[in-house]
């Protein structure tokens, strides 16, 4: 299933995403791994300061 993203403010800025409409992740910024750019995501409600998942940024 594809993820569903909901943005606030801009057309291309995703703020929240979910694959099942139950468990949501919130975009928390950009991170770098091995000199490659990734989007960092945290589970909504998490108290952690670290990302729960990352998604590689691709240049379109």
C-alpha positions as CSV (number, residue, x, y, z in Angstrom):
1,X,0.0,0.0,0.0
2,X,1.2,3.5,-0.8
3,X,1.7,6.0,2.0
4,X,-0.8,8.8,2.4
5,X,0.6,12.2,3.1
6,X,-1.2,15.2,4.4
7,X,0.5,18.6,4.1
8,X,0.0,21.9,5.8
9,X,0.9,25.1,4.1
10,X,2.6,24.1,0.9
11,X,1.8,21.8,-2.0
12,X,4.9,19.7,-1.8
13,X,5.5,19.7,2.0
14,X,4.3,16.5,3.7
15,X,3.8,16.9,7.4
16,X,2.2,13.6,8.4
17,X,2.1,10.2,6.7
18,X,0.4,6.9,7.2
19,X,0.2,3.6,5.3
20,X,-3.0,2.4,7.1
21,X,-4.7,5.6,8.3
22,X,-4.2,4.4,11.9
23,X,-0.5,4.7,12.6
24,X,0.9,8.2,11.6
25,X,4.4,9.6,11.5
26,X,5.3,13.2,11.6
27,X,8.1,14.8,9.5
28,X,10.8,16.1,11.8
29,X,13.4,17.4,9.3
30,X,16.4,16.3,7.2
31,X,19.2,14.0,8.2
32,X,22.3,12.8,6.4
33,X,23.6,9.2,6.2
34,X,26.8,8.3,4.3
35,X,26.7,11.7,2.5
36,X,23.1,11.1,1.3
37,X,20.1,13.2,2.3
38,X,17.1,11.6,4.0
39,X,13.8,12.8,5.5
40,X,13.4,12.0,9.2
41,X,10.1,10.8,10.5
42,X,8.9,10.1,14.1
43,X,5.8,8.3,15.2
44,X,3.1,10.7,16.3
45,X,3.1,10.9,20.1
46,X,6.7,9.6,20.5
47,X,8.8,11.2,23.2
48,X,12.0,10.2,21.4
49,X,14.4,12.8,20.0
50,X,15.5,10.4,17.3
51,X,13.7,9.5,14.1
52,X,11.7,6.3,13.9
53,X,12.2,6.0,10.2
54,X,14.0,7.7,7.3
55,X,13.2,8.0,3.6
56,X,15.9,8.8,1.0
57,X,15.4,12.1,-0.8
58,X,15.5,11.6,-4.5
59,X,16.1,14.4,-6.9
60,X,13.4,14.4,-9.5
